[in-house]
Amino acid sequence: MAESGETLTFAQLDDLSNRGAQAFRALGVGLGGSVALLFENRPDFLGLAWAAQRSGVFYTAISTHLTVDEIAYIMTDCGAQIAVLSDTFAHFIEELQGKCPDTRFFISGACNDPDLHWQKVQDSMPAMQVKDEAAGADVLYSSGTTGRPKGIVRSFERQPVDTVIPGLMTVLCEDMADMDAASVYLSPAPLYHAAPLRFTMMTVMIGGTAIVMEKFDAATMLELIAHYGVTHTQVVPTMFVRLLRLPEEVREQADISMLQVAFHAAAPCPKDIKGQMIEWWGPILIEYYAGSEANGVTVATSEDWLTYPGTVGKSLLGEIAVLDEDGHKLPIGATGAIYFDSGIEFAYRNAPEKTVGAYAWPGCSTLGDVGYVNEEGYLFLTDRASYTIISGGVNIYPQETEDVLASHPQVADVAVFGVPNPEMGEEVKAVVQLEPGILGNDAKVAELIDWCKSRLSHMKAPRSVDFRETLPRTPTGKMVKRRLKDEYWENHSSADS
């Protein structure tokens, strides 16, 4: 751990994860069972993730920024038999128990209740492999357009513990970046996100060293790269922005000589920001485009990007199909919905309509983005079919915020979408039509933002609110949100990145 200096050796992790796996079995979580984890970045979280990974258990890491209702929804939706929370979130336990009656709760860390104390249960177990050891997998929640994030359904198939799930991480880590036991990987992001969790566990799986930051700080990241001789890292564009905003003397003195690869994904990266990072760090940036659905992946090296600025690369998994609204293939260079014709199939948990809507034909599915492919086979994303807001690499679902604002007694109509933010990529904007006779002023803006913050996690609340006499809707009542969003993105440099 970067800040505390706490370490886990391979032997300690082996002991810890074996005891955790034994505890899962003792508590009735067998092969294909489900557990939920709510943790900030800390070693006991990784011990639990590895306990699940080596006992054939599906584990769902939940964002620490969510409200109790949002956390309870995910725990219920993923069918968690056990939920382990860090002691930081112990105050959620009572309310969560009431909302998730089928889940048994534990606290990891400081805990005065012996019935809830995870370490007490874990320490009482033998430090030996469970007899039916098999590979587990993460079940992380992807973006959705219906107001709630959706989990990807995984069917348990018995595989050796060292089987990497999903397999695309093997391609990225081993084939693209030559990671091995000598690699030192720095994880600067929250481990409840897919890429930080998977990269960190992949590093351990191949025998490398993982350095985990408790929280991101640009100057500290540079110090860690130099101190530990970091060879690989994974970032989001917001981190690039903060690194570039450091004083020039700090950037010039930074020793990044050991750094071989910096992966980045999760959000569009403005062209000027990426260009500056390549100029500073060298051609070591590797961008990839993929989703939790694991139905396809594209990768762009720095050389690819410099040749074709803005590309997210060529496909490594699944032929790219660009389709029109009727599902017909479009010619090279034409813009349409992006599909991966990989033969890989997935399903969204408890969302059959969303699952069906993701497929053009069996084995050919979309992540909901729009773009085109050039003659050389490089993919360019021009839009997101849904209006999911990506702020600092975090997905925010506009429908949730719209629903909360629409419940305000003085709001007649509302549209929520992302607008440019120079540091975070996007921020949440609400455009509101008030009921007749209600005055839209600064006080009303503050009231509406506070209304959202009291009902949602703060990152989902609008950063700003504008008022309109009417909002654009079709005769059938469908919101023409693009018309609004285009006003805020017009001529913005990152709009086509």
C-alpha positions in Angstrom: 0.0 0.0 0.0 1.5 3.3 -1.2 0.5 5.5 1.8 0.5 3.1 4.8 3.4 1.0 3.6 1.5 -2.1 4.6 2.5 -5.2 2.6 1.3 -8.7 1.8 3.9 -11.2 0.7 2.8 -14.1 -1.5 3.0 -16.4 1.5 0.8 -14.1 3.6 -1.7 -13.7 0.7 -1.8 -17.5 0.3 -2.6 -17.9 4.0 -5.1 -15.1 4.1 -7.0 -16.2 1.0 -7.0 -19.9 2.0 -8.6 -19.0 5.3 -11.1 -16.7 3.5 -12.0 -19.5 1.1 -12.5 -21.9 4.0 -14.7 -19.3 5.7 -16.9 -19.0 2.6 -17.4 -22.8 2.5 -18.2 -22.9 6.3 -20.8 -20.2 5.7 -22.4 -22.1 2.9 -20.9 -20.3 -0.1 -20.0 -23.1 -2.5 -18.9 -23.2 -6.2 -20.8 -20.6 -8.2 -21.9 -18.8 -5.0 -21.9 -15.0 -4.6 -20.4 -12.5 -2.3 -20.4 -8.7 -2.2 -17.5 -6.5 -1.1 -17.7 -2.8 0.0 -14.1 -1.5 0.6 -11.8 1.4 0.0 -8.4 0.4 -1.3 -6.8 -1.8 1.5 -5.1 -5.2 1.7 -8.0 -7.1 3.3 -10.1 -6.3 0.3 -7.6 -8.0 -2.0 -7.4 -11.0 0.5 -11.2 -11.4 0.1 -11.1 -11.1 -3.7 -8.4 -13.8 -3.8 -10.4 -16.0 -1.4 -13.3 -15.8 -3.9 -11.1 -16.2 -6.9 -9.6 -19.4 -5.6 -12.8 -20.9 -4.3 -15.0 -20.7 -7.4 -17.0 -17.8 -6.0 -18.4 -14.8 -7.9 -17.4 -11.6 -6.2 -19.1 -8.2 -6.7 -17.0 -5.1 -5.7 -19.3 -2.1 -5.0 -18.4 1.6 -5.3 -17.9 3.3 -2.0 -19.6 6.4 -3.4 -23.0 4.9 -3.6 -25.9 5.5 -1.2 -27.3 2.7 1.0 -30.2 2.2 -1.4 -27.9 1.9 -4.4 -25.6 -0.5 -2.5 -28.6 -2.6 -1.4 -29.9 -2.8 -5.0 -26.6 -4.2 -6.2 -26.3 -6.7 -3.3 -29.8 -8.0 -3.9 -29.4 -8.0 -7.7 -26.2 -10.0 -7.6 -27.7 -12.5 -5.2 -25.0 -12.0 -2.5 -25.1 -14.7 0.1 -22.4 -12.9 2.1 -21.4 -9.2 2.2 -18.2 -8.1 3.8 -17.8 -4.3 4.5 -14.7 -2.5 5.7 -15.1 -1.0 9.1 -15.2 2.4 7.4 -18.7 1.5 6.3 -19.9 -0.3 9.5 -22.5 2.4 10.0 -24.4 1.0 6.9 -24.8 -2.4 8.4 -28.1 -2.0 10.2 -29.9 -0.4 7.3 -28.5 -2.8 4.8 -29.5 -5.8 6.8 -33.1 -4.5 6.7 -33.0 -4.0 2.9 -31.1 -7.3 2.1 -32.7 -10.0 4.4 -31.2 -12.9 2.4 -27.6 -11.6 2.8 -25.4 -12.3 5.8 -23.2 -9.3 6.8 -19.7 -9.1 8.2 -17.3 -6.3 9.0 -13.6 -6.4 8.2 -11.3 -4.5 10.6 -12.3 -3.0 13.8 -15.5 -4.6 15.1 -17.0 -4.9 18.6 -19.7 -7.4 17.6 -18.2 -11.0 17.5 -21.1 -12.1 15.3 -20.1 -9.6 12.6 -16.4 -9.7 12.9 -15.0 -11.2 9.6 -11.4 -11.6 11.0 -12.7 -13.8 13.9 -14.4 -16.1 11.4 -11.5 -16.1 9.0 -8.8 -16.7 11.7 -10.6 -19.7 13.0 -10.2 -21.5 9.6 -7.4 -23.7 8.5 -4.9 -22.1 6.1 -5.2 -24.9 3.5 -6.8 -25.0 0.1 -10.5 -25.9 0.0 -10.9 -29.4 -1.4 -13.0 -28.2 -4.4 -10.7 -25.3 -5.3 -11.6 -23.7 -8.7 -11.4 -20.3 -10.3 -13.9 -17.7 -9.4 -14.6 -14.4 -11.2 -15.6 -10.8 -10.6 -19.2 -9.8 -11.4 -19.0 -6.1 -11.9 -21.9 -3.8 -12.8 -21.9 -2.2 -16.3 -23.6 1.0 -17.5 -27.3 0.9 -18.3 -29.7 3.3 -19.9 -32.8 2.4 -17.8 -31.6 4.2 -14.7 -29.9 1.3 -12.9 -26.5 -0.3 -13.5 -26.7 -3.9 -14.6 -24.6 -6.9 -13.8 -23.3 -9.4 -16.3 -24.6 -12.9 -15.8 -21.8 -15.4 -15.4 -22.3 -19.2 -15.5 -20.0 -21.2 -13.3 -17.6 -23.5 -15.3 -15.0 -25.3 -13.3 -11.6 -24.1 -14.3 -8.1 -24.2 -12.7 -7.4 -21.4 -10.2 -4.8 -19.8 -12.4 -7.3 -19.3 -15.2 -7.6 -15.6 -15.9 -11.1 -14.3 -16.1 -11.8 -12.5 -18.3 -9.3 -13.9 -20.9 -8.8 -10.6 -22.6 -6.6 -9.5 -19.7 -4.1 -12.2 -20.7 -3.9 -10.6 -24.1 -3.4 -7.2 -22.8 -1.0 -8.0 -20.0 1.1 -10.8 -21.4 1.0 -10.3 -25.2 0.7 -6.5 -25.5 2.8 -5.4 -22.5 5.2 -8.3 -21.7 4.3 -8.4 -18.0 6.0 -11.0 -16.0 7.3 -11.8 -12.5 9.8 -8.8 -12.7 7.0 -6.3 -13.4 6.0 -3.7 -10.9 2.4 -2.5 -11.4 1.1 0.8 -9.9 -2.7 0.9 -9.3 -3.8 4.6 -8.7 -7.5 4.0 -8.9 -10.3 2.5 -6.7 -10.1 -1.3 -6.8 -13.9 -1.6 -7.1 -13.5 -0.6 -10.8 -12.9 -3.4 -13.3 -9.6 -2.4 -14.7 -7.8 -1.6 -11.4 -9.0 -4.8 -9.8 -8.2 -7.0 -12.8 -4.8 -5.5 -13.5 -3.8 -5.8 -9.8 -4.9 -9.4 -9.5 -3.3 -10.2 -12.9 0.0 -8.8 -11.7 -0.1 -11.0 -8.6 -1.2 -14.0 -10.7 2.0 -13.8 -12.8 4.2 -13.3 -9.8 4.8 -9.5 -10.1 4.6 -6.7 -7.5 1.5 -4.6 -7.2 1.7 -1.1 -5.5 -1.8 0.1 -4.6 -2.5 3.8 -3.9 -5.1 4.5 -1.2 -6.2 7.5 -3.3 -4.8 9.2 -6.4 -2.5 12.2 -6.1 -0.5 13.3 -9.2 2.7 14.3 -7.5 2.6 11.2 -5.3 2.1 9.0 -8.3 5.3 10.3 -9.9 7.2 9.8 -6.6 6.0 6.2 -6.4 7.0 5.5 -10.0 10.5 6.6 -9.2 10.8 5.0 -5.7 9.5 1.5 -6.7 10.8 1.4 -10.3 7.3 1.0 -11.6 7.1 -0.7 -15.0 3.4 -0.7 -15.7 0.4 1.4 -14.6 -3.3 1.9 -15.6 -4.9 5.3 -15.6 -8.0 7.3 -16.7 -7.7 10.6 -18.7 -8.6 12.7 -15.6 -5.3 11.5 -14.1 -3.4 12.6 -17.2 -5.0 16.1 -16.8 -3.9 16.4 -13.2 -0.4 15.1 -14.0 0.0 17.7 -16.7 -1.2 20.5 -14.3 1.7 19.8 -12.0 4.4 22.5 -11.9 6.8 22.3 -14.8 9.8 21.7 -12.5 8.0 18.8 -10.8 7.4 17.1 -14.2 10.9 17.8 -15.4 12.5 16.2 -12.3 10.2 13.1 -12.3 12.1 9.9 -12.9 9.9 7.7 -15.2 12.8 5.9 -16.8 11.6 2.4 -15.7 8.0 2.9 -16.9 7.3 0.7 -19.9 3.5 0.8 -20.4 0.7 3.1 -19.2 -2.7 1.6 -20.1 -5.6 3.9 -20.3 -9.4 3.5 -21.0 -12.7 4.2 -19.3 -13.4 7.6 -20.9 -12.6 9.6 -24.0 -9.2 11.2 -23.8 -9.0 14.7 -25.4 -6.5 14.7 -28.2 -4.4 17.5 -26.9 -4.1 15.8 -23.5 -3.0 12.5 -24.9 -0.6 14.2 -27.3 1.1 16.0 -24.4 1.3 12.8 -22.4 3.0 10.9 -25.2 5.4 13.8 -25.6 6.3 13.7 -21.9 6.2 10.0 -21.1 7.2 8.7 -24.6 5.2 6.3 -26.8 4.3 4.0 -24.0 0.6 4.7 -23.8 -1.7 1.8 -24.7 -5.4 2.6 -25.0 -8.0 -0.1 -25.1 -11.8 -0.1 -25.7 -13.8 -2.9 -24.0 -16.6 -3.4 -21.5 -17.5 -5.7 -18.6 -19.4 -7.7 -21.2 -16.0 -9.0 -22.5 -17.5 -9.4 -25.9 -14.7 -7.7 -27.7 -11.6 -5.4 -27.3 -9.6 -3.0 -29.4 -6.1 -1.8 -28.6 -4.2 1.2 -29.9 -0.5 1.7 -29.2 1.0 5.1 -29.1 2.3 4.6 -32.6 -1.2 3.7 -33.8 -2.6 6.8 -32.2 0.1 9.1 -33.6 -0.7 7.7 -37.1 -4.4 7.9 -36.6 -5.1 10.5 -33.9 -8.3 9.7 -32.0 -8.4 6.0 -32.8 -9.1 3.4 -30.1 -7.3 0.8 -32.1 -7.8 -2.4 -34.0 -9.8 -5.3 -32.7 -8.0 -8.1 -30.8 -11.2 -10.0 -30.0 -14.0 -10.1 -32.5 -14.5 -8.6 -36.0 -15.9 -5.1 -35.8 -19.3 -4.6 -37.5 -20.7 -1.1 -38.1 -24.4 -1.3 -38.5 -27.2 1.1 -39.4 -30.5 1.4 -37.6 -31.9 -1.6 -39.4 -29.0 -3.8 -38.6 -27.4 -3.7 -42.0 -23.6 -3.5 -42.3 -22.3 -0.1 -43.3 -19.3 0.6 -45.7 -15.8 1.6 -44.5 -15.8 5.1 -43.1 -19.6 5.3 -42.5 -20.8 6.0 -39.0 -23.1 3.7 -37.2 -23.6 1.5 -34.2 -20.4 -0.5 -33.2 -20.8 -4.3 -32.7 -18.2 -7.0 -32.0 -18.9 -10.1 -34.1 -16.9 -12.3 -31.8 -19.2 -15.2 -31.2 -19.1 -14.4 -27.4 -22.5 -14.2 -25.7 -23.5 -12.6 -22.4 -26.6 -11.6 -20.6 -27.5 -8.7 -18.3 -28.7 -9.9 -15.0 -32.5 -9.6 -14.5 -32.7 -7.5 -17.7 -33.9 -9.7 -20.6 -35.0 -6.8 -22.8 -31.6 -5.1 -22.4 -29.9 -8.3 -23.2 -31.9 -8.8 -26.4 -31.3 -5.2 -27.4 -27.5 -5.7 -27.3 -27.5 -8.3 -30.1 -27.7 -7.8 -33.9 -27.5 -11.6 -34.3 -26.2 -14.4 -32.1 -22.6 -13.7 -31.1 -22.7 -10.2 -32.4 -23.2 -7.6 -29.7 -22.7 -3.9 -28.9 -21.6 -1.9 -25.9 -23.9 0.9 -27.1 -21.4 3.1 -28.8 -21.3 4.8 -32.2 -18.4 5.3 -34.5 -16.7 4.1 -37.7 -13.8 2.0 -39.0 -11.2 3.3 -41.4 -9.7 1.4 -44.4 -6.9 0.1 -42.2 -9.3 -1.4 -39.7 -8.9 1.2 -36.9 -11.9 2.1 -34.8 -13.0 5.7 -34.0 -15.7 6.4 -31.5 -17.9 9.4 -32.3 -20.6 9.1 -29.7 -22.2 7.0 -27.1 -25.5 5.6 -28.1 -26.7 6.0 -24.5 -26.1 9.2 -22.7 -24.1 7.6 -19.9 -21.9 10.4 -18.4 -18.2 9.4 -17.8 -16.7 11.7 -15.3 -13.1 10.9 -14.2 -13.5 7.4 -15.5 -16.7 6.8 -13.5 -20.0 6.0 -15.2 -23.0 8.1 -14.1 -26.5 7.2 -15.3 -28.5 10.3 -16.3 -31.9 8.6 -15.8 -31.3 8.2 -12.1 -30.7 11.9 -11.7 -33.6 12.8 -14.0 -36.0 10.7 -12.0 -34.9 12.4 -8.8 -35.3 15.9 -10.3 -38.6 15.0 -11.9 -39.9 14.1 -8.4 -39.4 17.7 -7.2 -42.9 19.3 -7.0 -41.7 22.4 -8.9 -40.0 20.6 -11.9 -42.2 20.1 -15.0 -39.6 18.5 -17.2 -35.9 17.7 -17.1 -33.0 16.5 -19.2 -29.6 15.4 -17.7 -26.5 14.8 -19.7 -22.7 15.3 -19.6 -21.0 18.6 -20.5 -17.3 19.3 -20.9 -15.2 19.5 -17.8 -11.4 20.2 -18.4 -10.3 18.0 -15.6 -13.0 15.2 -15.2 -13.8 14.9 -18.9 -17.5 15.4 -18.3 -19.7 16.7 -15.5 -23.4 16.4 -14.8 -25.6 19.1 -16.3 -29.4 19.4 -15.7 -31.6 21.5 -17.9 -34.9 22.1 -16.2 -38.4 23.3 -17.2 -40.1 24.6 -14.1 -43.8 24.6 -13.3 -45.6 27.8 -14.4 -45.0 30.7 -12.0 -41.8 29.3 -10.4 -38.8 31.5 -10.8 -35.5 30.0 -12.0 -32.7 31.7 -10.1 -29.5 30.9 -8.1 -31.5 30.0 -5.1 -33.5 27.5 -7.1 -30.3 26.0 -8.6 -28.9 25.4 -5.1 -32.3 23.9 -4.0 -32.4 21.4 -6.9 -28.7 20.4 -6.5 -29.3 19.8 -2.7 -32.5 17.9 -3.6 -30.4 15.5 -5.6 -27.5 15.2 -3.1 -30.0 14.2 -0.4 -31.2 11.3 -2.5 -28.2 10.2 -4.6 -24.5 9.9 -4.2 -23.0 13.4 -4.7 -21.2 12.5 -7.9 -24.6 11.9 -9.5 -25.9 15.3 -8.5 -25.7 18.1 -11.2 -22.8 20.4 -10.9 -25.0 23.1 -12.6 -28.6 23.7 -13.6 -30.0 25.8 -16.5 -33.6 26.7 -17.0 -35.6 26.6 -20.2 -39.2 27.6 -20.9 -39.7 24.3 -22.8 -37.5 21.2 -23.5 -37.3 19.6 -27.0 -39.6 16.6 -27.3 -41.0 14.8 -30.3 -44.8 14.6 -30.9 -44.6 11.1 -29.3 -43.0 12.5 -26.1 -39.5 11.4 -26.7 -36.8 13.8 -25.4 -34.5 15.0 -28.1 -31.6 15.3 -25.7 -29.0 15.5 -28.5 -30.3 19.0 -29.4 -29.6 20.2 -25.9 -26.2 18.4 -25.5 -24.9 19.7 -28.8 -25.2 23.3 -27.6 -22.8 22.6 -24.8 -20.3 20.4 -26.8 -20.2 22.5 -30.0 -16.7 23.4 -30.9 -15.3 21.7 -27.8 -11.9 20.1 -28.5 -12.8 16.8 -26.7 -16.1 16.3 -28.4 -14.6 14.2 -31.2 -11.9 12.6 -29.2 
